[in-house]
Amino acid sequence: MNRNIPFLDLVTPHVELEEELVHVFRKALHTAGFIGGAALQNFEKNFAEFCQTNECVGVASGTDALLLAFLAGGIHPGETVLTVANTFIATAEAITQAGAVPEFVDIEEGTYTMDAQELRRYLESCPSDPVTGKRLSRRTGNPITAVVPVHLYGQMADMDSIMEIADEFGLQVYEDACQAHGAKYFSQRENRWLTAGSIGRAAAFSFYPGKNLGACGEAGAVTTNDPEIARKVRILRDHGQPRKYFHEAIGYNGRLDSIQAGILDVKLKHLSRWTEQRRAAAKVYDKLLSEIEGIFLPLERENFLSVYHLYVIHTRERDSIQQKLTKKGIGTGIHYPVPLHLQPAYAFLGYGEGDLPVTEASAAMTLSLPMYPNISSQDQEYVAQVLSCAMEEAIVTV
Ligand SMILES: Cc1ncc(COP(=O)(O)O)c(C=O)c1O
């Protein structure tokens, strides 16, 4: 008999915390505390502590967090910013919204995050500006001023290598940590564990409902150790005003609602436990799926701690396997089916097929399995069973 295993279970954690979450809402109703105030300040303080940063500034979404971090940190129109094409479009959108031009570096097999060797190779192939010494994009001639590694699926990019390259080429680093709340790695450079969001000039988090830490609506945050960046983001998120009706800059309506901040603060207390549960579920999948022919499992780099926002396998039989899983009641996702360099929205950049071979191969093979803290091992066994049969059938058919 078919089971019904959702790709994501957003109901259970909210029902478990219902009383506390409703209390947040009730308190806001009774005090009319909808914007700013203690709920926002408490969450910002607690999330900064969680990320081991000095500052956290709540904003309206992960996309706003990226954009405001770029603007506050100093990315300017006419500059080129390097990132990956295997990400949600918001990473590149925010670069474009800041007036800069995104360019894409290929990813590593296994972790599917930015390939630091490719980053170096590309930078070394670019000419230098004789005055500033900055590398100039081979595509546009723009100065390359920043790099945005994405900590994808819950695992951090190879930050030691990326930071080293960024230092060498004078690039600012902004982390897209939207999928990596609490991810860590042991830095050989610093000889200590570092947390996602604490390494670059600034970092962006999304609290979209399906994220490891999700709001009951839209929300995001910028983390940074630089008080000046935090100050600027605080101003930019609020129409450029340090004080009501005094506008220092042309800003945005990019504030984090107090109700969402209060909800996030309640959920933050449970995040480490949920991460442990996700990691345990990932280990169960690793074990159950390791013997299935034709499937590539996600690679957790040594001395890295993934928070398994997604559990992503790769197989050449992706489309038929996904159909079979759907028929058997198993929800799946594809992150992401079309890499950004091949999206119509970015056609103007002039990329074509074959430009990012690892990214393109990954997009054709990637499949995200059900993953959430409360997934049961029986459900995971069922997923593995169905997957195993589907793979056998697919391989026989080929
Ligand atoms: C890698 C990445 N960057 C940016 C974003 C944008 O976040 P939001 O949807 O909160 O704007 C997301 C969220 O989907 C994401 O996964």
The ligand as an SDF file (V2000), in Angstrom:
LIG
                    3D

 16 16  0  0  0  0  0  0  0  0999 V2000
   20.1520   30.1170   -1.6200 C   0  0  0  0  0  0  0  0  0  0  0  0
   19.0310   31.1050   -1.4320 C   0  0  0  0  0  0  0  0  0  0  0  0
   19.2980   32.4200   -1.5590 N   0  0  0  0  0  0  0  0  0  0  0  0
   18.3450   33.3400   -1.3800 C   0  0  0  0  0  0  0  0  0  0  0  0
   17.0470   32.9960   -1.0670 C   0  0  0  0  0  0  0  0  0  0  0  0
   16.0070   34.0580   -0.9510 C   0  0  0  0  0  0  0  0  0  0  0  0
   15.3500   34.0480    0.2710 O   0  0  0  0  0  0  0  0  0  0  0  0
   13.8320   34.6070    0.3680 P   0  0  0  0  0  0  0  0  0  0  0  0
   12.9590   33.6160   -0.3270 O   0  0  0  0  0  0  0  0  0  0  0  0
   13.5820   34.6580    1.8490 O   0  0  0  0  0  0  0  0  0  0  0  0
   13.8060   35.9310   -0.2550 O   0  0  0  0  0  0  0  0  0  0  0  0
   16.7350   31.6430   -0.9020 C   0  0  0  0  0  0  0  0  0  0  0  0
   15.3690   31.2290   -0.5320 C   0  0  0  0  0  0  0  0  0  0  0  0
   14.6940   30.5130   -1.1640 O   0  0  0  0  0  0  0  0  0  0  0  0
   17.7500   30.6700   -1.0990 C   0  0  0  0  0  0  0  0  0  0  0  0
   17.4910   29.3660   -0.9810 O   0  0  0  0  0  0  0  0  0  0  0  0
  1  2  1  0
  2  3  1  0
  2 15  2  0
  3  4  2  0
  4  5  1  0
  5  6  1  0
  5 12  2  0
  6  7  1  0
  7  8  1  0
  8  9  2  0
  8 10  1  0
  8 11  1  0
 12 13  1  0
 12 15  1  0
 13 14  2  0
 15 16  1  0
M  END
$$$$
